[in-house]
Amino acid sequence: MKRGDLFRVYRGNNTDTKDFRVFVVISRQLLINSKFSTVICAPIYSAHDGISTQQKIKSLRLVIKNNFLLSDYTICP
């Protein structure tokens, strides 16, 4: 696992409007390589809501244009 890796996750419940969600690993590589059992992930959204903690993602690996990382909602899988 590397920082910046993307994971496509099947929806967790029936109330979610999307079949899949995409998350990006944001933990530092030093932590990922350690024996620590948890990494920090953040969801990726296709819409920008004007929140200051929402950052535009510039990556060739993403097929869909205008993706945004919202660091307020970090997740520990």
N, C-alpha and C positions, 0 to 999 in steps of 0.2 A: 504494500500500500504506500502511496506517495501523496504528499500535499498537492492538492489540485485535482486528485482523482474524482471522477464523477460516478455516482451510483444511481441507477434507476430503480425505484422502489415501488412495488405494487401497492395500491391503495390499502389503507389500514382498516377502513370501515365502509359501510354502505352509504353513508351520508356525504362522502367525498365526491365532488363532481368530476374529478379526473381519475382515470384508471391508473396512472402512474405519476410519481413525483420524482424530481431529480434533486440530489443533494451533492454538495462538494465538500471534500475533506479540507478543513482549514487549520488543523493542528500543525504545529511546527514539526519538521522532519525529525528533529532530535527526539521529540516525544514519541513519534510514531515508531521509530527504531528501537525505543527502550522497551522494558518489560511492562510498562504501564498498560493496563488492559482496555483503556478507553481513549477514543479520539473524538475530536469535536467536528461536527458537520453542520453545514448551513443550507437551508433550502434555496432553490433557484426559482425565480418567478419570471414570467414573460411580460409582466406589466410593471411600470414604474409608478409608485404612488407619491413621489415627491418627498419621501422620508430621507433625512440626512444620512442615515446609516445604510441606505440602499445604494449599492455600487454596481455600475455597469460592468459586465464581464466581457472581456475581449479575448476570445479563444477560438482557434480554428477547429477545435474538437466539437464545438456545439454547432449543431445543424441549424437550429432556429435562431434568427436574428433577435437582437435586443433582449438579452437575458440579464437579470439583475439578481445579485446576491444580497440577502437581507441578514445582516449579522446580529440583529436583535433576537432572532429565533434560532439559537444554536442548539444542536441536538447531540446527545451522547448515546450512540448505539450500543 
